[in-house]
C-alpha cells in the first residue's frame, strides 16, 4: 500500500517553469519516481560482499610510517 505525502520544495524560476506543467498535468509523481529509480541504478556504492577478497589488490608500495611523511 502506497501512502501519499505532500512535499513542498523551493526551486529557482527555471526549474519552476519546467516542472509547473508536470504538476498541472499530475505527471510529476511518475517523473520523480522514474528519476529516483534511475538514480538508484547509477549509484556506485560497494557492498562488503563485492569487495571481499580484494584486499590483496591494494597497492602497498608507498606505505610509510606516519612520522616519515612530510607535513
mmJSON file of the N, C-alpha and C atoms, coordinates in Angstrom:
{"data_MODEL":{"atom_site":{
"group_PDB":["ATOM","ATOM","ATOM","ATOM","ATOM","ATOM","ATOM","ATOM","ATOM","ATOM","ATOM","ATOM","ATOM","ATOM","ATOM","ATOM","ATOM","ATOM","ATOM","ATOM","ATOM","ATOM","ATOM","ATOM","ATOM","ATOM","ATOM","ATOM","ATOM","ATOM","ATOM","ATOM","ATOM","ATOM","ATOM","ATOM","ATOM","ATOM","ATOM","ATOM","ATOM","ATOM","ATOM","ATOM","ATOM","ATOM","ATOM","ATOM","ATOM","ATOM","ATOM","ATOM","ATOM","ATOM","ATOM","ATOM","ATOM","ATOM","ATOM","ATOM","ATOM","ATOM","ATOM","ATOM","ATOM","ATOM","ATOM","ATOM","ATOM","ATOM","ATOM","ATOM","ATOM","ATOM","ATOM","ATOM","ATOM","ATOM","ATOM","ATOM","ATOM","ATOM","ATOM","ATOM","ATOM","ATOM","ATOM","ATOM","ATOM","ATOM","ATOM","ATOM","ATOM","ATOM","ATOM","ATOM","ATOM","ATOM","ATOM","ATOM","ATOM","ATOM","ATOM","ATOM","ATOM","ATOM","ATOM","ATOM","ATOM","ATOM","ATOM","ATOM","ATOM","ATOM","ATOM","ATOM","ATOM","ATOM","ATOM","ATOM","ATOM","ATOM","ATOM","ATOM","ATOM","ATOM","ATOM","ATOM","ATOM","ATOM","ATOM","ATOM","ATOM","ATOM","ATOM","ATOM","ATOM","ATOM","ATOM","ATOM","ATOM","ATOM","ATOM","ATOM","ATOM","ATOM","ATOM","ATOM","ATOM","ATOM","ATOM","ATOM","ATOM","ATOM","ATOM","ATOM","ATOM","ATOM","ATOM","ATOM","ATOM","ATOM","ATOM","ATOM","ATOM","ATOM","ATOM","ATOM","ATOM","ATOM","ATOM","ATOM","ATOM","ATOM","ATOM","ATOM","ATOM","ATOM","ATOM","ATOM","ATOM","ATOM","ATOM","ATOM","ATOM","ATOM","ATOM","ATOM","ATOM","ATOM","ATOM","ATOM","ATOM","ATOM","ATOM","ATOM","ATOM","ATOM","ATOM","ATOM","ATOM","ATOM","ATOM","ATOM","ATOM","ATOM","ATOM","ATOM","ATOM","ATOM","ATOM","ATOM","ATOM"],
"id":[1,2,3,4,5,6,7,8,9,10,11,12,13,14,15,16,17,18,19,20,21,22,23,24,25,26,27,28,29,30,31,32,33,34,35,36,37,38,39,40,41,42,43,44,45,46,47,48,49,50,51,52,53,54,55,56,57,58,59,60,61,62,63,64,65,66,67,68,69,70,71,72,73,74,75,76,77,78,79,80,81,82,83,84,85,86,87,88,89,90,91,92,93,94,95,96,97,98,99,100,101,102,103,104,105,106,107,108,109,110,111,112,113,114,115,116,117,118,119,120,121,122,123,124,125,126,127,128,129,130,131,132,133,134,135,136,137,138,139,140,141,142,143,144,145,146,147,148,149,150,151,152,153,154,155,156,157,158,159,160,161,162,163,164,165,166,167,168,169,170,171,172,173,174,175,176,177,178,179,180,181,182,183,184,185,186,187,188,189,190,191,192,193,194,195,196,197,198,199,200,201,202,203,204,205,206,207,208,209,210,211,212,213],
"type_symbol":["N","C","C","N","C","C","N","C","C","N","C","C","N","C","C","N","C","C","N","C","C","N","C","C","N","C","C","N","C","C","N","C","C","N","C","C","N","C","C","N","C","C","N","C","C","N","C","C","N","C","C","N","C","C","N","C","C","N","C","C","N","C","C","N","C","C","N","C","C","N","C","C","N","C","C","N","C","C","N","C","C","N","C","C","N","C","C","N","C","C","N","C","C","N","C","C","N","C","C","N","C","C","N","C","C","N","C","C","N","C","C","N","C","C","N","C","C","N","C","C","N","C","C","N","C","C","N","C","C","N","C","C","N","C","C","N","C","C","N","C","C","N","C","C","N","C","C","N","C","C","N","C","C","N","C","C","N","C","C","N","C","C","N","C","C","N","C","C","N","C","C","N","C","C","N","C","C","N","C","C","N","C","C","N","C","C","N","C","C","N","C","C","N","C","C","N","C","C","N","C","C","N","C","C","N","C","C","N","C","C","N","C","C"],
"label_atom_id":["N","CA","C","N","CA","C","N","CA","C","N","CA","C","N","CA","C","N","CA","C","N","CA","C","N","CA","C","N","CA","C","N","CA","C","N","CA","C","N","CA","C","N","CA","C","N","CA","C","N","CA","C","N","CA","C","N","CA","C","N","CA","C","N","CA","C","N","CA","C","N","CA","C","N","CA","C","N","CA","C","N","CA","C","N","CA","C","N","CA","C","N","CA","C","N","CA","C","N","CA","C","N","CA","C","N","CA","C","N","CA","C","N","CA","C","N","CA","C","N","CA","C","N","CA","C","N","CA","C","N","CA","C","N","CA","C","N","CA","C","N","CA","C","N","CA","C","N","CA","C","N","CA","C","N","CA","C","N","CA","C","N","CA","C","N","CA","C","N","CA","C","N","CA","C","N","CA","C","N","CA","C","N","CA","C","N","CA","C","N","CA","C","N","CA","C","N","CA","C","N","CA","C","N","CA","C","N","CA","C","N","CA","C","N","CA","C","N","CA","C","N","CA","C","N","CA","C","N","CA","C","N","CA","C","N","CA","C","N","CA","C","N","CA","C","N","CA","C"],
"label_alt_id":[null,null,null,null,null,null,null,null,null,null,null,null,null,null,null,null,null,null,null,null,null,null,null,null,null,null,null,null,null,null,null,null,null,null,null,null,null,null,null,null,null,null,null,null,null,null,null,null,null,null,null,null,null,null,null,null,null,null,null,null,null,null,null,null,null,null,null,null,null,null,null,null,null,null,null,null,null,null,null,null,null,null,null,null,null,null,null,null,null,null,null,null,null,null,null,null,null,null,null,null,null,null,null,null,null,null,null,null,null,null,null,null,null,null,null,null,null,null,null,null,null,null,null,null,null,null,null,null,null,null,null,null,null,null,null,null,null,null,null,null,null,null,null,null,null,null,null,null,null,null,null,null,null,null,null,null,null,null,null,null,null,null,null,null,null,null,null,null,null,null,null,null,null,null,null,null,null,null,null,null,null,null,null,null,null,null,null,null,null,null,null,null,null,null,null,null,null,null,null,null,null,null,null,null,null,null,null,null,null,null,null,null,null],
"label_comp_id":["UNK","UNK","UNK","UNK","UNK","UNK","UNK","UNK","UNK","UNK","UNK","UNK","UNK","UNK","UNK","UNK","UNK","UNK","UNK","UNK","UNK","UNK","UNK","UNK","UNK","UNK","UNK","UNK","UNK","UNK","UNK","UNK","UNK","UNK","UNK","UNK","UNK","UNK","UNK","UNK","UNK","UNK","UNK","UNK","UNK","UNK","UNK","UNK","UNK","UNK","UNK","UNK","UNK","UNK","UNK","UNK","UNK","UNK","UNK","UNK","UNK","UNK","UNK","UNK","UNK","UNK","UNK","UNK","UNK","UNK","UNK","UNK","UNK","UNK","UNK","UNK","UNK","UNK","UNK","UNK","UNK","UNK","UNK","UNK","UNK","UNK","UNK","UNK","UNK","UNK","UNK","UNK","UNK","UNK","UNK","UNK","UNK","UNK","UNK","UNK","UNK","UNK","UNK","UNK","UNK","UNK","UNK","UNK","UNK","UNK","UNK","UNK","UNK","UNK","UNK","UNK","UNK","UNK","UNK","UNK","UNK","UNK","UNK","UNK","UNK","UNK","UNK","UNK","UNK","UNK","UNK","UNK","UNK","UNK","UNK","UNK","UNK","UNK","UNK","UNK","UNK","UNK","UNK","UNK","UNK","UNK","UNK","UNK","UNK","UNK","UNK","UNK","UNK","UNK","UNK","UNK","UNK","UNK","UNK","UNK","UNK","UNK","UNK","UNK","UNK","UNK","UNK","UNK","UNK","UNK","UNK","UNK","UNK","UNK","UNK","UNK","UNK","UNK","UNK","UNK","UNK","UNK","UNK","UNK","UNK","UNK","UNK","UNK","UNK","UNK","UNK","UNK","UNK","UNK","UNK","UNK","UNK","UNK","UNK","UNK","UNK","UNK","UNK","UNK","UNK","UNK","UNK","UNK","UNK","UNK","UNK","UNK","UNK"],
"label_asym_id":["A","A","A","A","A","A","A","A","A","A","A","A","A","A","A","A","A","A","A","A","A","A","A","A","A","A","A","A","A","A","A","A","A","A","A","A","A","A","A","A","A","A","A","A","A","A","A","A","A","A","A","A","A","A","A","A","A","A","A","A","A","A","A","A","A","A","A","A","A","A","A","A","A","A","A","A","A","A","A","A","A","A","A","A","A","A","A","A","A","A","A","A","A","A","A","A","A","A","A","A","A","A","A","A","A","A","A","A","A","A","A","A","A","A","A","A","A","A","A","A","A","A","A","A","A","A","A","A","A","A","A","A","A","A","A","A","A","A","A","A","A","A","A","A","A","A","A","A","A","A","A","A","A","A","A","A","A","A","A","A","A","A","A","A","A","A","A","A","A","A","A","A","A","A","A","A","A","A","A","A","A","A","A","A","A","A","A","A","A","A","A","A","A","A","A","A","A","A","A","A","A","A","A","A","A","A","A","A","A","A","A","A","A"],
"label_entity_id":["1","1","1","1","1","1","1","1","1","1","1","1","1","1","1","1","1","1","1","1","1","1","1","1","1","1","1","1","1","1","1","1","1","1","1","1","1","1","1","1","1","1","1","1","1","1","1","1","1","1","1","1","1","1","1","1","1","1","1","1","1","1","1","1","1","1","1","1","1","1","1","1","1","1","1","1","1","1","1","1","1","1","1","1","1","1","1","1","1","1","1","1","1","1","1","1","1","1","1","1","1","1","1","1","1","1","1","1","1","1","1","1","1","1","1","1","1","1","1","1","1","1","1","1","1","1","1","1","1","1","1","1","1","1","1","1","1","1","1","1","1","1","1","1","1","1","1","1","1","1","1","1","1","1","1","1","1","1","1","1","1","1","1","1","1","1","1","1","1","1","1","1","1","1","1","1","1","1","1","1","1","1","1","1","1","1","1","1","1","1","1","1","1","1","1","1","1","1","1","1","1","1","1","1","1","1","1","1","1","1","1","1","1"],
"label_seq_id":[1,1,1,2,2,2,3,3,3,4,4,4,5,5,5,6,6,6,7,7,7,8,8,8,9,9,9,10,10,10,11,11,11,12,12,12,13,13,13,14,14,14,15,15,15,16,16,16,17,17,17,18,18,18,19,19,19,20,20,20,21,21,21,22,22,22,23,23,23,24,24,24,25,25,25,26,26,26,27,27,27,28,28,28,29,29,29,30,30,30,31,31,31,32,32,32,33,33,33,34,34,34,35,35,35,36,36,36,37,37,37,38,38,38,39,39,39,40,40,40,41,41,41,42,42,42,43,43,43,44,44,44,45,45,45,46,46,46,47,47,47,48,48,48,49,49,49,50,50,50,51,51,51,52,52,52,53,53,53,54,54,54,55,55,55,56,56,56,57,57,57,58,58,58,59,59,59,60,60,60,61,61,61,62,62,62,63,63,63,64,64,64,65,65,65,66,66,66,67,67,67,68,68,68,69,69,69,70,70,70,71,71,71],
"pdbx_PDB_ins_code":[null,null,null,null,null,null,null,null,null,null,null,null,null,null,null,null,null,null,null,null,null,null,null,null,null,null,null,null,null,null,null,null,null,null,null,null,null,null,null,null,null,null,null,null,null,null,null,null,null,null,null,null,null,null,null,null,null,null,null,null,null,null,null,null,null,null,null,null,null,null,null,null,null,null,null,null,null,null,null,null,null,null,null,null,null,null,null,null,null,null,null,null,null,null,null,null,null,null,null,null,null,null,null,null,null,null,null,null,null,null,null,null,null,null,null,null,null,null,null,null,null,null,null,null,null,null,null,null,null,null,null,null,null,null,null,null,null,null,null,null,null,null,null,null,null,null,null,null,null,null,null,null,null,null,null,null,null,null,null,null,null,null,null,null,null,null,null,null,null,null,null,null,null,null,null,null,null,null,null,null,null,null,null,null,null,null,null,null,null,null,null,null,null,null,null,null,null,null,null,null,null,null,null,null,null,null,null,null,null,null,null,null,null],
"Cartn_x":[0.842,0.0,0.889,0.705,1.464,0.762,1.508,0.96,1.306,0.375,0.618,1.028,2.047,2.529,2.625,2.523,2.68,4.058,4.718,6.063,6.099,6.66,6.827,8.318,8.712,10.122,10.244,11.403,11.693,12.724,12.416,13.305,13.456,14.486,14.643,13.612,13.51,12.459,12.529,13.743,13.874,13.323,13.646,13.148,11.641,11.163,9.72,8.982,9.492,8.832,8.839,9.898,9.982,9.049,8.911,8.113,6.629,6.296,4.906,3.923,4.215,3.27,3.085,4.146,4.03,3.134,3.228,2.358,0.913,0.688,-0.672,-1.278,-0.445,-0.929,-0.887,-0.442,-0.338,0.565,1.669,2.633,3.953,4.033,5.28,5.645,4.638,4.9,5.602,5.114,5.74,7.117,7.271,8.576,9.602,9.228,10.149,10.416,9.417,9.589,10.6,10.465,11.417,12.817,12.884,14.168,14.86,14.114,14.696,15.142,14.382,14.776,16.092,16.225,17.463,18.627,18.368,19.425,19.926,19.016,19.406,20.252,19.941,20.702,22.122,22.255,23.559,24.453,23.917,24.751,25.839,27.03,28.156,28.595,27.672,28.026,28.492,29.583,30.125,29.687,29.266,28.908,30.132,30.102,31.206,31.382,30.284,30.361,31.13,30.874,31.551,33.037,33.419,34.829,35.585,34.859,35.503,36.517,37.715,38.754,39.597,39.396,40.146,41.269,41.45,42.488,43.872,44.116,45.43,45.721,44.712,44.89,45.3,45.324,45.67,47.157,47.487,48.888,49.538,50.459,51.146,52.576,52.927,54.31,54.752,53.818,54.181,53.785,53.638,53.299,54.511,54.319,55.391,54.833,55.713,55.307,54.832,53.886,53.344,54.418,55.426,56.475,57.417,57.387,58.24,57.639,56.39,55.713,55.929,56.2,56.33,54.979,55.014,53.762,53.475],
"Cartn_y":[-1.179,0.0,1.245,2.107,3.349,4.448,5.07,6.221,7.472,8.362,9.614,10.664,11.442,12.521,13.782,14.893,16.16,16.706,17.254,17.789,19.173,20.117,21.47,21.725,22.165,22.463,23.875,24.454,25.768,25.586,26.102,25.964,27.314,27.431,28.687,28.748,29.891,30.132,29.179,28.856,27.941,26.559,26.045,24.73,24.79,25.859,26.025,26.001,26.753,26.803,25.441,24.671,23.346,22.346,22.445,21.466,21.824,23.089,23.526,22.756,22.559,21.79,20.352,19.752,18.389,18.35,19.375,19.454,19.621,20.519,20.775,19.536,18.764,17.565,16.332,16.545,15.475,14.336,14.702,13.702,13.823,14.763,14.991,13.785,13.118,11.955,10.839,10.518,9.447,9.881,11.175,11.696,11.54,11.944,11.834,10.375,9.539,8.113,7.509,7.796,7.305,7.853,9.129,9.751,9.036,8.742,8.077,6.651,5.948,4.596,4.629,5.574,5.69,6.097,6.971,7.415,6.247,5.387,4.226,3.262,3.117,2.227,2.739,4.061,4.628,4.839,4.651,4.8,3.739,4.131,3.207,2.885,2.434,2.039,0.594,0.33,-1.019,-1.713,-2.913,-3.685,-4.457,-4.883,-5.678,-6.947,-7.547,-8.764,-8.515,-7.37,-7.058,-6.829,-6.33,-6.03,-7.2,-8.199,-9.332,-9.983,-10.243,-10.89,-9.935,-8.625,-7.665,-6.995,-7.327,-6.674,-6.872,-8.023,-8.28,-7.358,-6.676,-5.771,-4.363,-4.097,-2.775,-2.527,-1.373,-1.01,-0.564,-1.351,-1.037,-0.589,-0.274,0.071,1.391,2.261,3.562,3.709,2.612,2.692,3.135,4.136,4.642,4.906,4.999,5.367,6.818,7.13,8.472,9.528,9.228,10.2,10.403,9.504,9.648,10.579,10.977,11.775,13.265,14.028,15.492,16.112,17.124,17.797,18.94],
"Cartn_z":[0.0,0.0,0.0,-0.995,-1.076,-0.312,0.582,1.297,0.507,0.397,-0.303,0.723,0.364,1.213,0.377,1.036,0.348,0.666,-0.351,-0.209,-0.83,-0.11,-0.628,-0.793,-1.989,-2.246,-2.813,-2.637,-3.198,-4.305,-5.487,-6.641,-7.322,-8.164,-8.904,-10.026,-10.661,-11.645,-12.83,-13.303,-14.449,-14.128,-12.958,-12.552,-12.369,-11.755,-11.552,-12.882,-13.858,-15.163,-15.853,-15.661,-16.284,-15.609,-14.285,-13.546,-13.464,-13.594,-13.434,-14.325,-15.624,-16.449,-15.953,-15.419,-14.903,-13.672,-12.855,-11.678,-12.128,-13.079,-13.575,-14.239,-14.935,-15.624,-14.722,-13.49,-12.492,-12.969,-13.645,-14.085,-13.327,-12.411,-11.686,-10.814,-10.262,-9.406,-10.161,-11.343,-12.122,-12.617,-12.951,-13.373,-12.247,-11.038,-9.904,-9.546,-9.658,-9.384,-10.355,-11.643,-12.646,-12.383,-12.027,-11.723,-10.569,-9.517,-8.35,-8.684,-9.5,-9.906,-10.667,-11.606,-12.383,-11.492,-10.546,-9.63,-8.78,-8.334,-7.537,-8.366,-9.646,-10.526,-10.712,-10.829,-11.153,-9.932,-8.749,-7.557,-7.569,-7.211,-7.237,-5.814,-5.023,-3.666,-3.695,-3.029,-2.995,-1.712,-1.864,-0.686,-0.213,1.012,1.557,0.731,0.32,-0.48,-1.777,-2.421,-3.68,-3.471,-2.293,-2.019,-1.415,-0.935,-0.284,-1.224,-0.708,-1.489,-2.31,-2.16,-2.968,-2.195,-0.929,-0.14,-0.734,-1.334,-1.93,-3.115,-3.642,-4.773,-4.331,-3.026,-2.53,-2.738,-3.314,-3.576,-2.27,-1.783,-0.522,-0.766,-2.003,-2.326,-1.701,-1.341,-0.793,0.677,1.377,2.792,3.586,4.411,5.26,6.646,7.59,8.935,8.907,9.732,9.749,9.988,10.774,11.072,9.896,8.896,7.709,6.653,6.847,5.837,6.091,5.036,5.208,5.548,6.334,6.727,5.799],
"occupancy":[1.0,1.0,1.0,1.0,1.0,1.0,1.0,1.0,1.0,1.0,1.0,1.0,1.0,1.0,1.0,1.0,1.0,1.0,1.0,1.0,1.0,1.0,1.0,1.0,1.0,1.0,1.0,1.0,1.0,1.0,1.0,1.0,1.0,1.0,1.0,1.0,1.0,1.0,1.0,1.0,1.0,1.0,1.0,1.0,1.0,1.0,1.0,1.0,1.0,1.0,1.0,1.0,1.0,1.0,1.0,1.0,1.0,1.0,1.0,1.0,1.0,1.0,1.0,1.0,1.0,1.0,1.0,1.0,1.0,1.0,1.0,1.0,1.0,1.0,1.0,1.0,1.0,1.0,1.0,1.0,1.0,1.0,1.0,1.0,1.0,1.0,1.0,1.0,1.0,1.0,1.0,1.0,1.0,1.0,1.0,1.0,1.0,1.0,1.0,1.0,1.0,1.0,1.0,1.0,1.0,1.0,1.0,1.0,1.0,1.0,1.0,1.0,1.0,1.0,1.0,1.0,1.0,1.0,1.0,1.0,1.0,1.0,1.0,1.0,1.0,1.0,1.0,1.0,1.0,1.0,1.0,1.0,1.0,1.0,1.0,1.0,1.0,1.0,1.0,1.0,1.0,1.0,1.0,1.0,1.0,1.0,1.0,1.0,1.0,1.0,1.0,1.0,1.0,1.0,1.0,1.0,1.0,1.0,1.0,1.0,1.0,1.0,1.0,1.0,1.0,1.0,1.0,1.0,1.0,1.0,1.0,1.0,1.0,1.0,1.0,1.0,1.0,1.0,1.0,1.0,1.0,1.0,1.0,1.0,1.0,1.0,1.0,1.0,1.0,1.0,1.0,1.0,1.0,1.0,1.0,1.0,1.0,1.0,1.0,1.0,1.0,1.0,1.0,1.0,1.0,1.0,1.0,1.0,1.0,1.0,1.0,1.0,1.0],
"B_iso_or_equiv":[0.0,0.0,0.0,0.0,0.0,0.0,0.0,0.0,0.0,0.0,0.0,0.0,0.0,0.0,0.0,0.0,0.0,0.0,0.0,0.0,0.0,0.0,0.0,0.0,0.0,0.0,0.0,0.0,0.0,0.0,0.0,0.0,0.0,0.0,0.0,0.0,0.0,0.0,0.0,0.0,0.0,0.0,0.0,0.0,0.0,0.0,0.0,0.0,0.0,0.0,0.0,0.0,0.0,0.0,0.0,0.0,0.0,0.0,0.0,0.0,0.0,0.0,0.0,0.0,0.0,0.0,0.0,0.0,0.0,0.0,0.0,0.0,0.0,0.0,0.0,0.0,0.0,0.0,0.0,0.0,0.0,0.0,0.0,0.0,0.0,0.0,0.0,0.0,0.0,0.0,0.0,0.0,0.0,0.0,0.0,0.0,0.0,0.0,0.0,0.0,0.0,0.0,0.0,0.0,0.0,0.0,0.0,0.0,0.0,0.0,0.0,0.0,0.0,0.0,0.0,0.0,0.0,0.0,0.0,0.0,0.0,0.0,0.0,0.0,0.0,0.0,0.0,0.0,0.0,0.0,0.0,0.0,0.0,0.0,0.0,0.0,0.0,0.0,0.0,0.0,0.0,0.0,0.0,0.0,0.0,0.0,0.0,0.0,0.0,0.0,0.0,0.0,0.0,0.0,0.0,0.0,0.0,0.0,0.0,0.0,0.0,0.0,0.0,0.0,0.0,0.0,0.0,0.0,0.0,0.0,0.0,0.0,0.0,0.0,0.0,0.0,0.0,0.0,0.0,0.0,0.0,0.0,0.0,0.0,0.0,0.0,0.0,0.0,0.0,0.0,0.0,0.0,0.0,0.0,0.0,0.0,0.0,0.0,0.0,0.0,0.0,0.0,0.0,0.0,0.0,0.0,0.0,0.0,0.0,0.0,0.0,0.0,0.0],
"pdbx_formal_charge":[null,null,null,null,null,null,null,null,null,null,null,null,null,null,null,null,null,null,null,null,null,null,null,null,null,null,null,null,null,null,null,null,null,null,null,null,null,null,null,null,null,null,null,null,null,null,null,null,null,null,null,null,null,null,null,null,null,null,null,null,null,null,null,null,null,null,null,null,null,null,null,null,null,null,null,null,null,null,null,null,null,null,null,null,null,null,null,null,null,null,null,null,null,null,null,null,null,null,null,null,null,null,null,null,null,null,null,null,null,null,null,null,null,null,null,null,null,null,null,null,null,null,null,null,null,null,null,null,null,null,null,null,null,null,null,null,null,null,null,null,null,null,null,null,null,null,null,null,null,null,null,null,null,null,null,null,null,null,null,null,null,null,null,null,null,null,null,null,null,null,null,null,null,null,null,null,null,null,null,null,null,null,null,null,null,null,null,null,null,null,null,null,null,null,null,null,null,null,null,null,null,null,null,null,null,null,null,null,null,null,null,null,null],
"auth_seq_id":[1,1,1,2,2,2,3,3,3,4,4,4,5,5,5,6,6,6,7,7,7,8,8,8,9,9,9,10,10,10,11,11,11,12,12,12,13,13,13,14,14,14,15,15,15,16,16,16,17,17,17,18,18,18,19,19,19,20,20,20,21,21,21,22,22,22,23,23,23,24,24,24,25,25,25,26,26,26,27,27,27,28,28,28,29,29,29,30,30,30,31,31,31,32,32,32,33,33,33,34,34,34,35,35,35,36,36,36,37,37,37,38,38,38,39,39,39,40,40,40,41,41,41,42,42,42,43,43,43,44,44,44,45,45,45,46,46,46,47,47,47,48,48,48,49,49,49,50,50,50,51,51,51,52,52,52,53,53,53,54,54,54,55,55,55,56,56,56,57,57,57,58,58,58,59,59,59,60,60,60,61,61,61,62,62,62,63,63,63,64,64,64,65,65,65,66,66,66,67,67,67,68,68,68,69,69,69,70,70,70,71,71,71],
"auth_comp_id":["UNK","UNK","UNK","UNK","UNK","UNK","UNK","UNK","UNK","UNK","UNK","UNK","UNK","UNK","UNK","UNK","UNK","UNK","UNK","UNK","UNK","UNK","UNK","UNK","UNK","UNK","UNK","UNK","UNK","UNK","UNK","UNK","UNK","UNK","UNK","UNK","UNK","UNK","UNK","UNK","UNK","UNK","UNK","UNK","UNK","UNK","UNK","UNK","UNK","UNK","UNK","UNK","UNK","UNK","UNK","UNK","UNK","UNK","UNK","UNK","UNK","UNK","UNK","UNK","UNK","UNK","UNK","UNK","UNK","UNK","UNK","UNK","UNK","UNK","UNK","UNK","UNK","UNK","UNK","UNK","UNK","UNK","UNK","UNK","UNK","UNK","UNK","UNK","UNK","UNK","UNK","UNK","UNK","UNK","UNK","UNK","UNK","UNK","UNK","UNK","UNK","UNK","UNK","UNK","UNK","UNK","UNK","UNK","UNK","UNK","UNK","UNK","UNK","UNK","UNK","UNK","UNK","UNK","UNK","UNK","UNK","UNK","UNK","UNK","UNK","UNK","UNK","UNK","UNK","UNK","UNK","UNK","UNK","UNK","UNK","UNK","UNK","UNK","UNK","UNK","UNK","UNK","UNK","UNK","UNK","UNK","UNK","UNK","UNK","UNK","UNK","UNK","UNK","UNK","UNK","UNK","UNK","UNK","UNK","UNK","UNK","UNK","UNK","UNK","UNK","UNK","UNK","UNK","UNK","UNK","UNK","UNK","UNK","UNK","UNK","UNK","UNK","UNK","UNK","UNK","UNK","UNK","UNK","UNK","UNK","UNK","UNK","UNK","UNK","UNK","UNK","UNK","UNK","UNK","UNK","UNK","UNK","UNK","UNK","UNK","UNK","UNK","UNK","UNK","UNK","UNK","UNK","UNK","UNK","UNK","UNK","UNK","UNK"],
"auth_asym_id":["A","A","A","A","A","A","A","A","A","A","A","A","A","A","A","A","A","A","A","A","A","A","A","A","A","A","A","A","A","A","A","A","A","A","A","A","A","A","A","A","A","A","A","A","A","A","A","A","A","A","A","A","A","A","A","A","A","A","A","A","A","A","A","A","A","A","A","A","A","A","A","A","A","A","A","A","A","A","A","A","A","A","A","A","A","A","A","A","A","A","A","A","A","A","A","A","A","A","A","A","A","A","A","A","A","A","A","A","A","A","A","A","A","A","A","A","A","A","A","A","A","A","A","A","A","A","A","A","A","A","A","A","A","A","A","A","A","A","A","A","A","A","A","A","A","A","A","A","A","A","A","A","A","A","A","A","A","A","A","A","A","A","A","A","A","A","A","A","A","A","A","A","A","A","A","A","A","A","A","A","A","A","A","A","A","A","A","A","A","A","A","A","A","A","A","A","A","A","A","A","A","A","A","A","A","A","A","A","A","A","A","A","A"],
"auth_atom_id":["N","CA","C","N","CA","C","N","CA","C","N","CA","C","N","CA","C","N","CA","C","N","CA","C","N","CA","C","N","CA","C","N","CA","C","N","CA","C","N","CA","C","N","CA","C","N","CA","C","N","CA","C","N","CA","C","N","CA","C","N","CA","C","N","CA","C","N","CA","C","N","CA","C","N","CA","C","N","CA","C","N","CA","C","N","CA","C","N","CA","C","N","CA","C","N","CA","C","N","CA","C","N","CA","C","N","CA","C","N","CA","C","N","CA","C","N","CA","C","N","CA","C","N","CA","C","N","CA","C","N","CA","C","N","CA","C","N","CA","C","N","CA","C","N","CA","C","N","CA","C","N","CA","C","N","CA","C","N","CA","C","N","CA","C","N","CA","C","N","CA","C","N","CA","C","N","CA","C","N","CA","C","N","CA","C","N","CA","C","N","CA","C","N","CA","C","N","CA","C","N","CA","C","N","CA","C","N","CA","C","N","CA","C","N","CA","C","N","CA","C","N","CA","C","N","CA","C","N","CA","C","N","CA","C","N","CA","C","N","CA","C","N","CA","C","N","CA","C"],
"pdbx_PDB_model_num":[1,1,1,1,1,1,1,1,1,1,1,1,1,1,1,1,1,1,1,1,1,1,1,1,1,1,1,1,1,1,1,1,1,1,1,1,1,1,1,1,1,1,1,1,1,1,1,1,1,1,1,1,1,1,1,1,1,1,1,1,1,1,1,1,1,1,1,1,1,1,1,1,1,1,1,1,1,1,1,1,1,1,1,1,1,1,1,1,1,1,1,1,1,1,1,1,1,1,1,1,1,1,1,1,1,1,1,1,1,1,1,1,1,1,1,1,1,1,1,1,1,1,1,1,1,1,1,1,1,1,1,1,1,1,1,1,1,1,1,1,1,1,1,1,1,1,1,1,1,1,1,1,1,1,1,1,1,1,1,1,1,1,1,1,1,1,1,1,1,1,1,1,1,1,1,1,1,1,1,1,1,1,1,1,1,1,1,1,1,1,1,1,1,1,1,1,1,1,1,1,1,1,1,1,1,1,1,1,1,1,1,1,1]
}}}
